[in-house]
Amino acid sequence: MKQGSGSIIGRVVGIVAGLLVLGLFLRLIAGILTPVLPAALWQAISAGWDNLFGMVSPALPAIGAAVVLGGICWVVVGRRR
Protein backbone atom coordinates (compact mmCIF):
# COMPACT_ATOMS: atom_id res chain seq x y z
CA MET A 1 0.00 0.00 0.00
CA LYS A 2 1.45 3.33 -1.03
CA GLN A 3 1.25 6.17 1.46
CA GLY A 4 1.16 9.82 0.57
CA SER A 5 2.95 12.79 2.01
CA GLY A 6 0.01 13.37 4.36
CA SER A 7 0.84 10.16 6.19
CA ILE A 8 4.48 11.18 6.61
CA ILE A 9 3.49 14.62 7.85
CA GLY A 10 1.02 12.98 10.21
CA ARG A 11 3.75 10.79 11.68
CA VAL A 12 6.10 13.73 12.18
CA VAL A 13 3.36 15.83 13.77
CA GLY A 14 2.46 12.88 16.01
CA ILE A 15 6.04 12.55 17.24
CA VAL A 16 6.35 16.28 17.93
CA ALA A 17 2.98 16.33 19.70
CA GLY A 18 4.00 13.35 21.85
CA LEU A 19 7.21 15.07 22.91
CA LEU A 20 5.29 18.25 23.67
CA VAL A 21 2.79 16.39 25.85
CA LEU A 22 5.63 14.61 27.68
CA GLY A 23 7.35 17.94 28.38
CA LEU A 24 4.12 19.51 29.63
CA PHE A 25 3.46 16.50 31.85
CA LEU A 26 6.94 16.71 33.41
CA ARG A 27 6.51 20.46 34.01
CA LEU A 28 3.13 19.82 35.62
CA ILE A 29 4.57 17.18 37.96
CA ALA A 30 7.43 19.52 38.94
CA GLY A 31 4.96 22.37 39.49
CA ILE A 32 2.82 20.19 41.75
CA LEU A 33 5.72 18.75 43.75
CA THR A 34 7.70 21.96 44.26
CA PRO A 35 5.44 23.54 46.92
CA VAL A 36 4.58 20.19 48.53
CA LEU A 37 8.03 18.73 49.10
CA PRO A 38 10.41 20.12 51.72
CA ALA A 39 13.24 22.26 50.34
CA ALA A 40 15.93 19.73 51.33
CA LEU A 41 14.16 16.88 49.53
CA TRP A 42 13.53 18.99 46.43
CA GLN A 43 17.21 19.99 46.44
CA ALA A 44 18.22 16.32 46.64
CA ILE A 45 15.91 15.45 43.74
CA SER A 46 17.34 18.32 41.68
CA ALA A 47 20.90 17.25 42.48
CA GLY A 48 20.10 13.69 41.42
CA TRP A 49 18.56 14.89 38.18
CA ASP A 50 21.60 17.09 37.49
CA ASN A 51 23.88 14.13 38.20
CA LEU A 52 21.93 11.90 35.81
CA PHE A 53 21.91 14.57 33.12
CA GLY A 54 25.66 15.08 33.62
CA MET A 55 26.29 11.39 32.96
CA VAL A 56 24.01 11.22 29.91
CA SER A 57 24.85 14.57 28.28
CA PRO A 58 28.12 13.48 26.61
CA ALA A 59 26.17 10.81 24.73
CA LEU A 60 23.26 13.05 23.66
CA PRO A 61 24.60 13.84 20.16
CA ALA A 62 24.99 10.13 19.39
CA ILE A 63 21.57 9.35 20.85
CA GLY A 64 20.04 12.17 18.80
CA ALA A 65 21.70 10.90 15.63
CA ALA A 66 20.41 7.37 16.29
CA VAL A 67 16.89 8.71 16.88
CA VAL A 68 16.99 10.73 13.64
CA LEU A 69 18.24 7.74 11.64
CA GLY A 70 15.63 5.51 13.26
CA GLY A 71 12.92 8.02 12.39
CA ILE A 72 14.06 8.22 8.78
CA CYS A 73 14.07 4.42 8.52
CA TRP A 74 10.61 4.28 10.11
CA VAL A 75 9.24 6.75 7.56
CA VAL A 76 10.86 4.95 4.61
CA VAL A 77 9.72 1.51 5.72
CA GLY A 78 6.21 2.80 6.39
CA ARG A 79 6.15 4.35 2.93
CA ARG A 80 7.04 1.10 1.17
CA ARG A 81 4.28 -0.96 2.74
Secondary structure by P-SEA (a helix, b strand, c coil): ccccaaaaaaaaaaaaaaaaaaaaaaaaaaaaacccccaaaaaaaaaaaaaaaaaaccaaaaaaaaaaaaaaaaaaaaaac
